[in-house]
């Protein structure tokens, strides 16, 4: 019941770790069933889609990294709660307003080891384990291997003994020895090239689990331990090794969630400017401006993609003012990245940012102005270049006439991909609005039925960036779509590039019914669907039926996303794998 945590901690030794999955259909832990990837990521049949309603299966359309990240966050919280003797509440407990239950009568059943056994292990096995971190046999290979084994098992040993006494029982010294005690050196020199420089496999292993160490220590212990925070910055966040930084960036949101909120000593608000500076620096996002002889233009793109994937979980940890000052520049850099995978993953942060701007921390006029700033930037960045080039060629402004638009739609190289990116951002906002439609109660922004604060020293349930929207948040996003984002998108119905029109069709089909009605989308969507039926795509159905993948994706027709469209059954003898893409023909070209 502890999620997909093992392989994440130790990427170099995945074969040694039994990955017990929190995403199995037979999981009985209600704390983790909300993030069941197997349930949410299956392709819904038409019958299931009709039973679920218009937005009942919206979460299944979220990207896999969002669902896996949510599952890992809940699994780590479940581990820490279990060690503290807390058990997630049953439905009857939640009806009484309790998010968790106290420890049962048996300490062992609550996740706490027997005191006599723990004392015996601490006196006989713990000292030689700690000595592995600084062993010196005279053989460098043997020493490095012993330290890797020590780093591999450190989170489990810390979980066994608890984080409250990690300095007294020597585990803090073990951790500092493994990373070379970077806090003892000068800030300018850091830890690079020193005599205590640990082997790279050791730091790469710890970089994958340092966020779990922080959660096991607890918010108060982490925020008051300046040595630990300084070591995290110098030994991991600023390390010159790309693999170390990549492992840290993948779990950055989890590490920040282990810090107490606010701008007090050790608070996450104080740490945000430092993290923003490192991310925007030349080692991470700044690497997009570098060039490599062997791989020009895409140097360091996996780190940038890791930032794009973790950004939604980071955004929900901070108020709208800090999000605009430090995280909005990061998002802009990711949305204009040279690698399409980075841009597509970054698009999922746009609805989270717009939702955050409706938070209670900011005034209505201020957050409305910030929302307008985001909308104007999106339109100018993704659509403005084409208009400017039309003007430079002596053409008039884009007309509402489809024929005139097609004559003028000679865009510069790569401009059509920006228009596709704009449609994908709109689809992400639409999908965020549809999650939880028709459900009673729900999680809104936080951890849902587990929103009650845990006891002191125990981290709470992380906020879900794609939880069900409040009525105010939904109205805020609907207004941004209808008034600002959708009008230029509807003009793309006459776009000269067929793939742009195809992406637009998928985007409009994802809109909530009330937004489609308010913006007059059904007519445009019906025209696009009629055009799709004239394309020569072989035996490909228009929308998925009986689990098949259609041109518009799974269950596009079955859910009523395309008015007037009929789902064609897959031909006999043709499997799903054979229907995975559109057969491009001359009738689909510009």
N, C-alpha and C positions, 0 to 999 in steps of 0.2 A: 504493500500500500504506500510505498514511499517514492513513487514517480520514477522518472527517467534520469535519476541523479548520478548514478555510478559512472557511466561513460563520460558524462560531462565533466566530472572532477578530474578524471585521469585519461585524457585523450590518447596518450601514448600506450595505454595498457587496457584498452577496451575489452580485449579477450579475457582478461583476468577478473572482470567485474560482471557479476550476474545482474542483468538489467531487469529488475522486477518492475513491471509497468503499472503505473497508476491509471493507465488508459484502457485497461481490459474491460470487456463488457460484463465480466462476472465480478467486478470489484464491488465490495460491499461497503466501502468507506464513503459515506455521503459527502464528506468534506471535499472529495476529489472528483465526484461524479460530474460536477458542473464543467470540468475541463476535459471530459472524456473525448479524446481525439478520434477514436474509432467511431464513436457515435456521431460526432459532429462533422466528420470528414467523409462520410459515406455519401454516395450519390442517391438522392431521394427518388423513389419511383413516383409516377404521376399520382397514384392513390395516396401515398404518404404525403406528398406535397399538398394535395387538396385537403387532407385531414389536418395538416399543420397550419393551414391558413396562408395568407399572403406573405407574412414575414416570419412564419414559424421556423423556417429552416435557414434563416439569414446567417446565423453564426457558422453554419457549415461552409459558407462561401468565403469566410476569412482565410487569409493565407496560413499555411501550415506553421510558419514560425511564430505567428501570434498565438495559436492554440497551444503549441509546445511550450512557449514561454510562460503562458498562464498556468499550465499544468506543473511546470517545474517550480514556479513561485509558490503555488499551493502545497506542493509536496514538501518543499523545504520548511514552510511554516508548520506543516503537519508534524515533521520530524522534531522541530524545536518544541512544539506544544507537547508532544508525546514525552520528550525528555523531562519537561517541567511538570509532568503529572497531569496535564490537561487533556481531556478527550473531547473532540468536537461533539456538539450537542445533537441530540436526536430531534426529530420534528416536534415531539411533545415538549422538549425543553425549550425550543425556540418559540413555541406558542406562549410559554411563560416568560419570554424576554431574556432567556439565557443563551449566549453564543457558545459557551463551553461549560463542561462539568468539571468539578474538582476531582482530585485524585481518589481512586477507589481505595478500598481497605488494604489491598496488597500493593506495596510499592513496586514490585517487579512487573505486575500487570499494567501499571501506569507508565512504564518506560524507565523507571528508576531502578538501578541495580541494587542488589542486597548490600547493605553497608559492610557486612563482614567479608563478603567476596570482594568488594571494591577495595577494602583496606589490604587484603592479601595480594591482589593484583598490583596495587600501588607500591607495595614494599618489595615485591619480588620481580615483577616484569617491567614496571615503569622506568626505573633507573637505567637498565641497559637499553631500553628503547630511546630514551633521551640522549644517551651517549652516542647513538648512531648518527646524530646530527653533526657531531664534531669528531668522529672517529678518525684516527690517523694510523694506518697500518704500514705506511711506507709505499704502498701500491696505489697509485692514483685511480686506476680503474676500479679496484675494490672499494676504495673510499667513496667514489662517486655512486657506485651501485648501492651501497648501504644507505647513502643519503636519499637516493631516489625511493627506496623502500620506506624509509622513515617519512618522507614527504607524502608518499602515497597513503599511508595509514594515519597521518596526523589528524585529519578531521574526525575519523572514527574514534580515535583515542580521546580527543577533546569532547566528543559527544558522550563517551562513557563516563568521564570524570566530571563533566560539566565545565562551563566557562567561568564560573564565579571565582574559582581558585586557581586559574591557570598560571598565575605568576608564582603562587606559593608552591604548587606541585611541580614546577619546572617546565611546564609545557610552553610558556611564553619564551623562556630562554631557548628551548628547542626550536621554536619557530624562527626566532631571530638568528640563531646559528645557521639554520638552513638557507636563509636569504642573505647571509653575510653581514648582518648588523649594519645596514646602510644608514640608520639614524645616528651612528657614532661618527660618521665621516663629515667632511665639510660639504655644505650644500652645493658649492660650485663643482667640486670634484665628483660628488655622488658616490657611486659604487663601481664605476666602470674601470676595469683593468686593475683593481686592487688585489692585495694578497688574499683577501677573504672572498673573492668572487666565487660564488657557488657554480656548480655545473649547470648548464642550460636545462637539461631534463628536470632538475630539481625545481627550478623557478617556474618552468612551464607547467609542471604539475601543480604547484602551489597557486599559480595564477588562475587556474581553473577552479580552485576551491577556497580562495581567500574570502569571497563573499559569504560562503557558508561558515567559515570561522568567525566572521563578524556577527552573523546571526546567532551563533552558539554563545558568543560572549554576551550579547544583549545590548540594547541601545545605550544604556547608561555607562556600561563598561567601555564600549567602543568610543563614545564621545569624550570620555575622560582620559583615555589612553593616548596621549599625544605621540608617544613613540610608535604605536601601532599605525596611527594615521600617517605619520611622516614616512614610515617604512613603506606603506602602501603606495604613496606618491613616488618615492625615489626608486624602490625596487621593482615596481610593477608598471605604474602608469607612465613613467618616463623612461622605462628601460629601452635601450636601443634595439633589442631583439623584437622583430615583428610578431613572432608567434606568441610571445609573452603578452604584448599589448593586445593582440587579438583575443586571447583567452580572457583578459580582464574586461575588454570592451563588451564581450558577449554577456557578461554578468554585471555590468555597471549599474543597471537599475536596481538589481538585488542588493548590491553593496550600499547604494545610497538609501535604500529602504531600511537598512539596518541602523542608520543614523537617526537620532531624534529630530523631529521637524522643528523649524524655527531658526532664528539667527543667533542663538546662544552659543556658548563654547562647545565646539564639536558638532554643532547642528549642521544639517544638510544644506541649509541656505548659505552658510558661510563657505561651504566646500564647493558650491556651484561655480563661482567665478574661476577658481583654479581648474576645475574639470573642463569648463568651456574653453579656457585658454589652451589647454593641452589638446583638446579635440580640434580646435581651429588651427593649431600649430602645424608646422611643416611635416611632422611625423605622421599625422593622420589625414585630416582633410586637406591640409596644404600639399600633400603628396600628389594631389590631382594635377597640380601645376608642374610637376616634375616629368621628366621623360627618361625612359630606359631604352638602351640600345636593343635589348632583346625583346622588350614588351612595351613599345611606345604608347603613351596615352592612357594606359590602364595601370600604372604603377600603384601598388598599395590598395587596389580597389576592394579587396576583401575586408580590410579594416573599415573602410568607409561604408561598406554594406553592413558590417556589424553594428556600426553606429546607427544606420538607418533602421535596422530591425529592433534595436533596443530603445529608440527614441520615444515611441508611444508610452512605454512604461516609465520613462524618465519624466515626460511631460506631466503626468498626473501627480507627481510628487511635489510640484512647486506651484505657487500662485501665478495668476496671469501676468503680474508685473515682471517677475523674474523670468517667466517663460518667454515673454516678449524681448527682454533685454539680452538673455544669454542663449536661449534655445531656438528662437526664431531665426537668428543668423545661421545657426547650424542647419536648420531645415532648409533654408534657401540654398545653401551650398550643396546640400544633398539632392535637391530637386533639379539642380542644373548640372549635376555631375556628368562626366563624359561616358559613363558606363550605364547602360539602360537598366541593368538589374538593380543598381543603387537607386536610380530614379523611381523605379516601380515600387521598391520597398519603402522608400521615403514618402510616397503618396499616402500611405496609411496613417501617417502622422498628422495630415492636414485636418481630418475631422476631429481628432483628439485636441489639437490646438484650438480650433474654433469652439469646441465644447468647453475648453478651459477658459476661454475668454468670456464665457457666460457664468463663471464662478462667482461666488458671493464676495470674494475678496476685493474686487474692483467695482468702481461705480459704473452705472449703466452707460453714461455718455462716453466714458473713457474706453470701456471694452468694446462698445459699438464702433468707435473710431479705430481701434486696433483690428477689429474684424474687417472693416472697410479697407484697411491697409493691406491685409492679407489678400482680399479679393482683388484689389487693384493690381497688386504685384503678380498674382497668378495670371490675370488677363494680359498684362503687359509682357510678361516673360514668355508665356506660351502662345499668345495670339498676336501680340503687338508687332513683332518683327515682320510678319507677313503683310500687315496693313501698311507699315512704313515703306516696305519695298514696293507695294502697289503705288504709293504716292510718288516715290522716286522715279517710277517709270511713266509718270504722267497720267496714271489712271485715277479715276474717281474713287470715292470711298465705297466700301463693300455694299452692294445693293441687296435689297431683300429679294430681288428676283433670282431664281435658281439659275436661269440661263446666263444672266449677266455674271453671277458669281463664278460659274464654271469657266466663262471666258477669261475672267481676271485671275483665276486661281492658279497662277504660275508662281509657286513659292520657291524659295531658295532651298538648296540641298539640306535635308534634315529637318525642314520646317514641318513636314507632315508628321514626324515622330513627336514633335512638341504638341501638335494638335491632338494626337492620340493620347499623349500624357495628360493633357487637360481633361479629356473624357474619362480617363481612368481615375483621376482625382475626384471628379464628380461621382463616379460609381462608388468610390470609397466612402464619400460623405453620405450617399444614398443608403448604402448598406449599413452604415453605423446608425442611421435613423430607423432602420427596419428591425434591428435586433431587439427581441423582447416584445414585439408588437402582439397585442392581444393577451399578454400574460398579466396575471394579478400579482401584486407585490414585486419582488425582484431586487436586484442589487444596486440599481442606479449607478453611483460612481464608485462605491467602496466594495467591500468584500461580501456584500449581500447580507444573507441571514447571519453572517459572522461579523457584523459591523461593530458590535459592542467591544469596548476596549478591553484588552487582555490584562492580566495582573502585571504589576510593575516588573520590569526586567525581561519581559517576554514580548517579542515583536508581534505586531498585529497582522491581520490578513492584508496582503497588498491590494491596492486599488486596481480595479479592472478597467483598463482604458476603453474597452468596448462593452462595458456594461450597459444595461438599459438606460435610456435617456430620461431625465425628468421632463415634465410637460414644458417647462420654460426652456430647457436646452433644445428640445425638439422644435419648438417654435422658432428659436434663434437660428438653427440650421436650415429650417424650411424657408425662412425669410431670406437668408443668404442665397439659397438655391434659386428661388423663384425670381427675386429682384435683380440679382447680380450675376450668378454663375451660369444659369441656364440659357438666357437670351443669346449670347454668342455661340453657345454649343448648338442650339437649334439651327443656326445658319449653316452649320457643317453638314446638314442633310444634303446639300448640293456640293459638297466638297469634291474636287476632281480626283482624289485618291480613294480607291475603293476600300482600302483597309481602314481609313479614317471613318468612313461611313459605317463599316462593320463594327468598329469599336464604339461609335456613337450609338448604334442600335443596342448593343449590350448595356451601355451606360443608361440609356433611357428606360430600358426594361427593368433596371434595378431600382428605379425611383419609387417611393411610396405612392399609393394611389391618390392620396389627397394632393400631393405635390404635382403629380402628372395632370390632374384635373385643373389645378390653379394655374399652371404654366401652359396649358393647351398642348400637351405633349402627344396625346393619343393620335391626333391626325398625322403628325410628323412620323411617329413610330409606325403607324399603319403603312405610310408611303414607303418607308425603308424596308419593312417586312415584305411588301409586294415586290420591291426591287430585288430582294434576296431570292425570292422564288423564281425569278427569271434567270438567275445565275446558273451556269453550267457547272455543277459541283458533283457530277456523277451520282452515286447512290447516297450521298450524305444527306441526312434529314435536316430540316430547318432547326428543330429543337430536339433535345434529348427525350427519348421515350423508352421506357422499360430499362432505364439505366444506361442507355446509349448516349454518346457524346455528339451533340449536334453542332451546327455552325455557331449557334448562339450560346452554346454551353449546356450543362445539364439542367433539365427541367425548365428550360426557358419558355417553352410553349405551354407545358403542363400547368405552370403556375399562373398563366394568364399574363405574362410580361409583354407578349407581343399580341396586340389585338388582331383578331381575325385569322391568326396563323393556326395551322393544323399540324400536329406532330405526326410525321411519317414513321411507320414502323421500320426497324432495320431489316434489310433484306435477309433472307434465309441463308444461313451458312456464313454470315459475316459477323465477326466478333467485334467487341468494343475496341480492341487494340487496333483493328483495321480501320476504325472510323475516327481516329484521333486528330485529323487535321483537314483543312479545306483544300480541295484540289484546285489550285490556282489555274485559271484559263485566261484567254485573251479578253473575254467579256468582263473580267474583273479588273483589268488594268485601267490606268487613267486614260 
